[in-house]
Each structure stands twice: as C-alpha cells, then as structure tokens.
Amino acid sequence: MSKAYRVLVGLNYPPDRRVEPGTVVTNLPEPSLKWLLAQGYVEPVADQAAPPKATPPTPTVASNPAAGEEDAEDGEDIPDRPIREAY
C-alpha cells in the first residue's frame, strides 16, 4: 500500500485530479512528494486501513421561480420574465 498524505492546501495534479485541504490521499505523483512535503502542502499521516476517498463536490442548482415554475405558497404560475439585477 502507498503511503498516505493529508493535503493541507488545495492541489491539482495529473491526470486531471483536484483535492481539497484535509483530504487524505495515497496517489500523489512520486516525483512531486519531496517538494510538496518541503513546501508544507502535504503531511504524512499514520498508517490507516483505508484513507477516505477524495470525492468531488456536488454542484448545486438554484431554481428560478420567475421562470414559469409554480409558486409554492399559493399554487399560481409565475409568468416567464427575465430576472433583473438591482442597481
């Protein structure tokens, strides 16, 4: 098993991976470990059975009640209209 490291700052590394602070990983590129440790970007963690797997954040989708969705309070439809920003 590879050595586990706790990420202390957000890191991008090949191929197309992103980990956030606090994540424990075992798949950091071997050639980068020396400088990642020296810069304080990662720290070794005690051996553990299975480090938590890094999971990407779940995107949230905001609903737009002004886009023809039903109004939850009185059940009436709200007509389609553009959203205007306040200045």
Secondary structure, DSSP 8 states (H G I E B T S, - for coil): ----EEESS-EEETTTEEE-TT-EES---GGGHHHHHHTTSEEE----SS--------------TTSS-B-TTT--B----------
